[in-house]
Amino acid sequence: MSLNPPTAPASQTAVENKTSKPRLLSALYQSVWRWHFYAGIIFAPFLIILAFSGSVYLFKPQIEAYLYKDMLTVREVGAAQMSIDEIIAKTKRAYPGTAVSSVEVSGDSAATIKLSASRNDVPTTMYADPYTGHIAGMMNSDKTFTAFFKKMHSQLVIGGTWANRLVELAACWAIILVVTGLYLWWPRNRFQIWGTILPRFSKPGSRQFWRDLHAVPAFWLSLFIVILIASGLPWSGILGGQIDRIANSTNTNYPPYALSFLDKPESVTLTKDIAEDVPWASENLPVPESSAGGYLKLKVEDLKTIADKQEVAPPYTISLPRGNTGVYTIATSHSRPGDNATLHVDQYSGAVLTDVRFDDYGIMAKVITMGIALHEGRLFGLANQILGLITALGVLLLALSSYFMWRKRKPSGKLGAPPRAKDKRITIGVLVIMLIFGALMPLVGLSIIVVILLDWLIIRHIKSLRAWFSA
C-alpha cells in the first residue's frame, strides 16, 4: 500500500495553472487600479492648479513684456548711459527710505535698469531709465505677475511650508500616477490601435469615450509629464534637499576646484541667502568674506568691468555687499545654461573669490540645470514653451477626463472606488512596491503610512465610511 498522496493528473494541473494566472493578473490589475484611483481623486485638484499656473508661467517673458512694457523699455535711447552708482544715488535721493540690494545688467541699450530694493521695509522692484536716472515705474515685488504665479505654482497661493510640501507631495504622486496609468493602459489581451494609441470617438459622452480621452493622451505624454515633474523636484523642500545633498556628497554638483578661495568659509551663509538670480547648482555655495582692513569700496560700475573681464554673459545680476565683510555677487541663471555663472568678489580689492560656471558643474548638476531650464521653458526658446504648454494642457485634459470617467461609473451613495483585490498576496506585493516609491520619495512614504492608519483605525470601524469607500 502506497503512503504517497494521490497525484492530480497532469491535464488537471495544467488547467489549474491556466486559470490561476488570469486570476493573479486580474487581482494585480484591480490592486494597481485602486491605488491609481485614490491617488488621482485626491491629487487631481492640486495637479490642475500646478498645470494651469505652470502653463501661464512658461510665457512669463512675453506676458511681462506686454504688461510692463512702459517700465521695461526706455522712451528714447540716449547718447550715453549714467553709471549705475549715479542711478542708485539719484533713486535714494528721490525716494527716501530706499535701500537697493541688487541691480540687473541686461546688455540691452533699450532696456531700463532693474533695481531690487526695500522701500520702508517693503520689497520693491524699480525700473530706472539708464540715460536719465528717472524711475519709469515700480512695483511691490511680492505682487508682480511673476510673484503671483510662482507662489501659485510652488505654494498654492496660500503660501507657507505646508503648502509647499503639499505641492511636492502632489508632484511625487503624479509620477506614480503615470507609472500605474501606463500599467493600466497596457493591452491585457491583444494589441489594438484604437483605444490604445488612438482614441475612439464613435460614442461621444460614453465611458469608453472618456476612458480613451484619458488613457491615450496619457500614453503619448507620459514621458514628457515625468520629465516635467522630475525637473521641478530639485526646488522641492524635502526631496530637493536630498537631491542637493547627494550631488554635493558625490561631487556631482560643483567640484572642490570650482572654488578659487583656498579655505572653506567658516560662515554658514549660503549664496541663495545674499544674492539673486543664482543658478540652482550654486544656491548652497558657501559665501566667502571680503578682506579685513578694506576702506574704499568698489563702485557697482566697477563690477560691470569685472564681469566683462571674466566674460560673464548678460543678463546678469549684481547683488550688493551686506556689511563690512560682505561680498559683491555676480550671478546669472541664464536662458542658455552653458552661460550660468556665480562669482563672489571682494568689495574692496575686486579679487574674484569664487567663480563657478556651468563647465565646473558635476554631471548631476549639469543634468538638473538643463532640466530646470527645460521646466521653465527657456532651454530652446519658443519650441520649449510650446512643448511645456502641450504637456500642461495634457495634464488638465487627463484630470478632466478622469472626473467624467469617475462620474460615469460612480454608484449612488458610494465613492465608486475599484474593489479590493481578493488575493492578499497581490495586495501586499503592490503595497511593498508602493513603499519602495515611498522610500525614494519620503513624503509619498509618509502619506501611504497615514492612509493605511486611517483605513485600519477609522474607516474600517465606522459603518458609514466603510460603505462609502467600498466598491
Sequence and secondary structure as in RCSB ss.txt:
>XXXX:A:sequence
MSLNPPTAPASQTAVENKTSKPRLLSALYQSVWRWHFYAGIIFAPFLIILAFSGSVYLFKPQIEAYLYKDMLTVR
EVGAAQMSIDEIIAKTKRAYPGTAVSSVEVSGDSAATIKLSASRNDVPTTMYADPYTGHIAGMMNSDKTFTAFFK
KMHSQLVIGGTWANRLVELAACWAIILVVTGLYLWWPRNRFQIWGTILPRFSKPGSRQFWRDLHAVPAFWLSLFI
VILIASGLPWSGILGGQIDRIANSTNTNYPPYALSFLDKPESVTLTKDIAEDVPWASENLPVPESSAGGYLKLKV
EDLKTIADKQEVAPPYTISLPRGNTGVYTIATSHSRPGDNATLHVDQYSGAVLTDVRFDDYGIMAKVITMGIALH
EGRLFGLANQILGLITALGVLLLALSSYFMWRKRKPSGKLGAPPRAKDKRITIGVLVIMLIFGALMPLVGLSIIV
VILLDWLIIRHIKSLRAWFSA
>XXXX:A:secstr
   S     HHHHHHHHHHHHHHHHHHHHHHHHHHHHHHHHHHHHHHHHHHHHHHHHTTHHHHHHHHTHHHHB S
S  SS   HHHHHHHHHHHSTTEEEEEEEE   TTB EEEEEEETTEEEEEEE TTT  EEEEEEGGGSHHHHHH
HHHHHTTT SHHHHHHHHHHHHHHHHHHHHHHHHHS SSS  SBTTTB   SSTTSHHHHHHHHHHHHHHHHHHH
HHHHHHHGGGSSSHHHHHHHHHHHTT SS GGG  SSS  S   BHHHH SS  GGGTT B     TT  S   H
HHHHHHHHHTT  SSEEEE   STT EEEEEE  SSGGG EEEEEETTT  EEEEEEGGGS HHHHHHHHHHHHH
TT SSHHHHHHHHHHHHHHHHHHHHHHHHHHHHH  TTS       S HHHHHHHHHHHHHHHHHSHHHHHHHHH
HHHHHHHTGGG HHHHHHH  
